[in-house]
Amino acid sequence: MLAAVLLVGLPIVVVTGLLSYIAYGPQFGQAFPGDVAWFRLPSFDWPTRPSWLYRLSQGLHVGLGLALVPVVLAKLWSVVPKFFAWPPVRSPAQALERLSLVALVGGLLFEIVTGTMNIQYDYAWGFDFYTAHYWGAWVFIAGFVVHVAIKLPTMVRSLRGGSLRRYLAQSAAETEPEPPDSHGLVAVAPSPPTTSRRTLLGAVAGGSALLGITALATTVDALRPLAVLSPRGQSYGDGPNDFQVNRTAFGAGIPPDIGDTWTLRLTGGAAPVTLTRGQLLALPGHTATLPIACVEGWSTTQTWTGVRLRDLAALAGVPVPATALVQSAERAGPFARVTLTRGQVLDPDALLALRVNGADLSLDHGFPARVIVPALPGVHNTKWVAAVDFRVA
């Protein structure tokens, strides 16, 4: 039963994780790791519709991944005898199974631990998280595929041979051990049961529900007080700018007085165009209610007001750009420069945002101006924008 849950849930976590890699734009060298050789995924321009696409995919990746942790631990507990079988290998087929277990269990535990620490912004290791998480995923995938191919018939026979309704109706006193099997999972002389299968499955389901709710609370603003495990899930004060901040202006080296001398430089056309914030505010504006979602799983929906990116492209003399390179005033950092696709630039709700929820952006949220594009990963919604280069090829 536990394996059946993981057989459905883990592929969803894997696929949404790989989609996140594609959303970062590996064709522009923006996904990490960059050089993955034969493990390169098919790249395509990440769509802007629906606007909640990345919020859903990455929310599922992190939220479902956390909710499955109790199931994973219970599953490992249920097969403990296999870890101590002696001799460890009796045949070539068993050797293959053992090898798949090393990749499966080792890869899965590595992904859980590093992923959870990344959510907490705890990088106690000496390696790059993105690179290690990507390769760890492929180790797990290899073990998972082999293990499923070997064990799927056993799981199907077991499910057909038992009744879930009967198991859930049994008390501890009525619980009986499984019949002896040829795989060594059933104890030879089991002790009397101390709990029922119903209680075990209920405890696992309860733990999964608890972790799922705390993850959901990082994406549903009304549930934010329940996000007790997330450093980005709590309240940030009052006012229109009360929502998550991933990278502060101080951390990015942005001076508090940046607005005094700030201008936006647009290039790509016959001549550069320079605009002050006052001139941007005087241009025809647009307001859109859009989510912003981060790779750590949190997201929030706010109402943004600014100038459409396609209007800025036209103003720069490139009405239909192939791409746009957005440069932040932040000089260091892996996301200080981001390339947007044509579809992302021309989307009618893609903005250079100047205000949020009716108020000026705060410094931590990107004042004087930031990019907001539907369905774009949060780190690519560049803050403190200094320049945009619209490119025709």
N, C-alpha and C positions, 0 to 999 in steps of 0.2 A: 504493500500500500504506500509506504514511504517512497519507494523507488518510482511508483507510478506518478506521484506528485512531482518528483524531481525530473522525471522524463518529460513532463509538460513544461515545468517552470524554468529549468536551466537553459533549454534552447532559446527561450524568450530573452533571458538575460544575456546570452551570448550574442544573439542577432542584434539586439538594441545597442550593445556595446560596440559591435562592429559598425553599426550605422552611425554612431557618434564619431567614430574615426573618419568616416566618409564625410560627415557634416563639417568637419574641420577644414576640408578642402585639401586633400593630399596632392591634387594636381598642381597646387600652388606652393607646395612645400610647407604647408601650415599644419599638417598632422604629424604627431610624434608617435613612434620613430619615423624618420623620413625614408631611409633606405631599408626596405623590407624584402628586397629581392623577389623570390618566388611567392612570397606571402602577400604580395601587393593585391589589394582589393580592387574590384572594378570601380572606377571613379565616375561620378556624374555630378552635374550641377545640382547642389542641394536645393530643393524647392522651397518656396516661401509660403506655400499654402498646403494644408491649413496652417494658420499662424501659430497654432499650438503643437505643431508636429514635433519639434525638438523637446518641448516641454513633456509631451507624452512619452516619446521614446526614451529620453534620459531619465525621466521620472520612473518609468517601468524598470529600467536597468538598475537603478539604485534602490528603489523601493521594494521591488520584487526580490532583488538580491538579498536585501536585509531580511525580508520576511521568510526567505527560505533557509536562513541560518539554523533555526531550531530543527527543521526537517533534516538538514545535512547532518547535524550532530546526532540526532536520533538514528538516522540511517547508519552512521558510522558505529554507534553503540550496538546496533542490532547485528552487525557483522564482525564484532570484536574477535570471536573465535578464529576467523579466517586469518587475522593478522599474526596469530601465534601458532599456526599449523606447522607440524613438523613430520617429515622433512618439508621444507617450504615449496619444493618443486618435485613433482613425480612424473611429469611428462612434458613434451614440447608444448602441447596445448595449454597446460597449466602454467608453463613458463610465460607464454604470451599473455595469459590472464593476469599473472602477477605483475608483469611489466606494465600492462594497461592500468592496473590499480595504482602503481607508483605515480604514473602521469595523472590519473584521474584524481586521486586523493591529494597528492602533493600540489598539483596545479590548482585544484579547487580551493584548498586551504590558503594557498598563497594569494589567490585572487581575493578571497574574503578578507584576509588580514590587511593586505595593502589597500584594497578598496575602502575598507572601513576607516583606516588611518587617514586616507586621503580626504574622506568626508570631514574628518576632524582637523584637517590641515596639520597633521602630525607626520613629519617626514624624518623619522628617526633613523632611517637607513641611509646608506651612502651611495644610492643609485637613483637614476631618474625614474619617477613613478610611471610616466606615460610609456616609456620604453619597456620597463619590466612588466607592466600590466598587459601590454599588447602581446609580448612573447609568452607570458604566463598563460594567457587565454588560449594560445595555440597549443601549448603543452596539454592543457586541460581538454581542449576539443579532441585532440588525438586520442587521449585516454578514454574519453567519453564515448567516442564513436566505436572504438574497439570493444569496450566493456558492454555497451548496449548490444552490439552484434553477438557477443558471447552469451549474455545473460537474459536477453529479451524473451526467448522461449521459456526459460525457467520462471520469469516473472508472470508471464501469461498463464502458464499452467497453475501457478500458485493462486493467482486471482480467481481462476475458474474453479479451483478446488475448495475455496472457502467462501463464506457468506459474510459480507461486511455487516449486514443487519444483525446477524447472529452474534458476531464478535462484539458489536456495540451494546448488545443487550445483556452480555455476561457480566456478572459481578466478579470480584477477585476470587471468591470462593468457588465460582463456577468455571474459572479460567483453567484450561488444560494446555499442556505443552503441545507444540506441533508434533506430528508424527516424525519418526526418524527419516532423515533424508540422506542422499548420497553426496551432498556438498559440504557436510560438516558444520552446518550452521545451528543445528539443534543439539543441545547438550545431551550427553549420553545418559546422565542421571540427574535431571533437573531438580532443583530445590522447589519446595512449595511456592506458589506465586504470592508475591507481596502486594501486587497491584493488578488491575485488569488491563486488557488491551484498550478498553474504552477510556480509562484514566490516562494511559500513556498517550493515546492519540489526542485526547482532549488537552493535555498539557502542551503537547507540541503545537496544536492548533492555536491555543491561547497565546503561546509565546510568539508565534508568527503574526497573529492579529495585533499584539502589542507593538511589535517592531514595525509592522505595516502602518499602524496608525501614526506612530511618531514620524515615519517617513512621509506619509500623506500630509502631515501637519506642516511640512516645509514647503508645500506647494499650494495649500488651501489657506488663504489669509485668515479666515475665521477660526481655523484650528491652530494658529501659530503658537499659542501658549503651551500646546501639547508637544511641541518639537523640543523635548528636553535633551535629546542627544545631539542636536545639531548646533554648531556655533553660529550658524547663519539663520536660525529659525526663531529667534526671540524678538522682542520689541526693540525698536531703535528710537523711541521717543515719539513726539507728537508732530503732526503737520504733514504736508503733502509729500515730503521726502522720507517718510517713515517706512522704509523697506530695505531689504538686504543690501549690504555693501560687501563686495568680494575683495576689492583692492582699494585702499584708501588713498587720498591725494598725498598724504604724508609718506605712505609706503612707496608711492610712485615717484616721489621727488617733485611734486607739483607745488609751486609756491602759492601761498594764500592770496597774493595780489595778482594772479595771472590775468584776471579780467581787465586790469588797468591798461595793458599794452597788447592784449590778444587780438590777432586778426586771423582770418581763414584764407588760405591761399588755394585757389583752384587752378589746375593746369591740365594740359592735354589739347587745348585749342590753339589758335593762332598766337595768342598772347595770354600770359597769366592774368588771373583776376583775383584781386584782394578785397576782402569784405570785413568790415567791423561787425561786432555783434549787433549794434544799432541798425546797420544796413540790412543784416539778416532778418531782424525783427520786422523791418519795413517791407520785406518781400511777401508775396502771397503765402499764407501759412496753411498748415493742414494739421488736424488733430486725429489721432488714432489710439484706440485702446488695445494694447498689445501685451502679451506675456514676454518676460525675459527669463531664460532658464540657464542654469549653470551646470557644468559637468558633474559637480558634486551632488546633484539631484534636486536642489532647491529651485523654486521658481516663484514668480509673482507677476500679477497683472496690474499695469498702471496705465494712466491716460497721458499720452505724450503729445506735445505740440512743437512744431518746428517747420522747417522747409523741406519739401520733398527732394530726395537725392536726384531724381530725374530732372527736376527744375534747375538744380545746381549744375547738372551735366549740360543742360541746354545753355545755361548762362556761361559755362566755360567754353562753349563752342563744340561740344561733343554730345549731341542729343541722343545718340544710340551707342553708348560705349560698349566695348567687349568686356572690359573689366574696370574696376576702380581700386586704386591703391590708397588706403586711408592711413594717414600718419598721425600718431598721437604726439602731444607735447611731451609725453613721457619718453625719455630717450633710451632707457634700458628696459629689459623685460621681453619675454618671448612673444607678446601680443601687442607690442607698440606699433607694429605695422600689420595691416590685414588687407588681403585682396578679396573684393566682392565680385561676384559674377554679374553678368548682364541682367539676369532675371532679378537678382537681389537689388541692383541699383534702380531698375525700372518699375519695381513693384509700387503700386499707388500708395501704399502705407509705409514705405521705406523712408525714413526721416533723418535729417540732421536735427536732432531734438534740442530745443533751447529751454523748454519748460516741461514740467511734469505735474499733473494734477492741479493745473492752474497757477503754479508758482515756478519761479526760476529754479533750475537745477541747483542742488547744493554742490559744493566743491567735491565732495566724495562721490557724488553721482555723475560727475563729468563736466561741471560748469567750466567754461562758458558754453560748450556744445559737445554733444555725443551722438554717435550713430545708434539708431534703433531700426532693425530690419526684422520682419516677421520670420519666425522659425529659425533664426540664426542662433548658434551657441552663444551664451552670454559673453564670453571673453572676446568674441569678435564684434560685439556692439561697442566699438572703441569709444573710450572716454577721452576728454580733453583734446578733441580733434584740432590739429593744427593745419593740415593740408589734405587735399584729395586730388589725386592724379587720375583723370578719366582717360582710359586708353582705348584706342580703336582696334588694337590687335595684340 
